[in-house]
């Protein structure tokens, strides 16, 4: 999987991410002709420190029912350009009719799609074929500037120095990445505004990437937990950077959780 990210002055958050790791190499692979984008700091980085348990702060349970994600809006702008959006339940949406290797979308199209990323959590751009590293970076620049910061560095097989390549084969990409629920970029003061996932080859079994809507996750907390979590600040175990555990999404305005369970060295209460 090839990942690209963008930076903007304001931090954005839409989804938490975690990866189901496959310990053995999977020889049978199939192609995937889609590119997914998040308005989220959801880069799957390997954990270097364990979370220090803090009273009142626990990972979300697997059986937790999250509140509904906002429905898709109708867009005359997209229809004029032959672009369609279809909701993925319970979160996300599919984009059809937009060739990311073609001309850059108009500002109106880009802005509408970015707003839907923020509302729905992520977008999947279908029927893109296999993108080169340069093509993926170019598509990422539709929503921000190119940037690559990673605690892993750049793998020799990465198709572009701004691409973070991960794999279950160490000869192909970085292995053992992101099994905990996390936001990417928590080790940076200015976190990633967007991240793009291009799945070049997919294992037949295992290797799933899971997402949860951070705004819905906050809404699922009881009121006393919402008030308590809003007073908390996380300390990154790698860099010591501080981030609020709860913040307002700069596009949707929705109160959202911001956590990296693998790189949180401690939690402070304001």
Helices and strands as residue ranges (DSSP letters): E 2-7, E 15-19, E 29-31, E 35-38, H 76-80, E 84-87, E 93-96, H 107-120, E 122-125, H 133-140, G 141-143, E 145-147, E 164-165, E 192-198, E 201-203, E 209-213, H 214-220, H 223-229, E 232-236, E 242-244, E 246-248, E 255-257, E 264-269
